[in-house]
C-alpha cells in the first residue's frame, strides 16, 4: 500500500509539472532556453508549493487530530489557517514586510496564536461540539479581523490584491517564495513526524503515555507550535486552503489501522496528492480568470466533513 501511494504521488507530481505538454513543445521548438524557463521558473515553484503545502496540511491535520483526540481538529477548522491569513495580511499590508521569509514568520505567528487560543478555550481532549464551536469562533474572528485589516489598509487595492490569495492560489509564485514557505514548513513537518510514536502512546491515555516517558503537556505544546510554523509558512505564500487537512488524515488512518500518530506520513502523501489533483483541475478549467484552488478542495471536503459530524453524532446518541 505504501509503495502504491508513493507511486501515485510521483505520477501526480510529474503530471502537475509537465501538463499541459503543448506549451512546452511549442517553447522547445522556438528556443530550448524558453522551454527551460517555462519549466523551471514558472511550473517548478508551483509544483513544489502544491506538493509541499498538501503534505503539510495532511501531516499537521493528523498531528492535531491525534493531539486533540478529535477527527475534526484540522488546520482550517481549528482556526490555524485563518489565523495565519490574518498574520500575513497584517505583516504585508500594515507592517510593510515584503520578504517571503518575513511574511512566513507572520503567518506562523498568526497560526500559533489561533491554535493557542483554541487550546485555551477547548482544552486538549474536548468534545466535538466544544472543539467545533471554539474553532468556528476563532475562524470567524480571524476572518473578520482580516477583512478589517484589508479594508483599513493604506493601499486602496488591498482587497483586490488579496482576494485570490485568501482563497488559495499558486499562480505566479517564484522559487524564492516557494523556498521561504517550504524550508520552515518542511523542517517543522519532519519534527512532527518524529513525534508519531509519542502521539500513538498519547491515544492510549495520558497515564499510559506518561509511564512510557511521554510528557503530554509538553508534547501538546510542541505539536501546536510545529503545526503553526508549518501551516503558517505555507498560508503566507499560497493562502488558506480548507479540508485537505481533514480528508488526508481520515484516509491516512484507514491505512494504518486507526493509529493517529502513525497516520501522519501517509496523510502527508495523501494531502500532497489531493492538492495536486485539485490544482490540476483548476488548470484544466479554462475561464477568463482562474478559480481559487480552495474552492475545489471545499467541494470534495465538505461532504466528508458533514459525514464525519453525522457519524460522531450517531455514535454519541447510541
Secondary structure, 3 states (H helix, E strand, C coil): CHHHHHHHHHHHHHHHHHCCHHHHHHHHHHCHHHHHHHHHHHHHHHHHHHHHHHHHHHHHHHHHHHHHCCCCCCCCCCCHHHHHHHHHHHHHHHCCCCCHHHHHHHHHHHHHHHHHHHHHHHCCCCCHHHHHHHHHHHHHHHHHHHHHHHHCCCCCCHHHHHHHHHCCCCCCCCHHHHHHHHHHHHHHHHHHHCCHHHHHHHCCCHHHHHHCCCCHHHHHHHHHHHHHHHHHHHHHHHCCCCCHHHHHHHHHHHHCCCCCCCHHHHHHHHHHHHHHHHHHHHHHCCCCCCCCHHHHHHHHHHHHHHHHHHHHHHHHHC
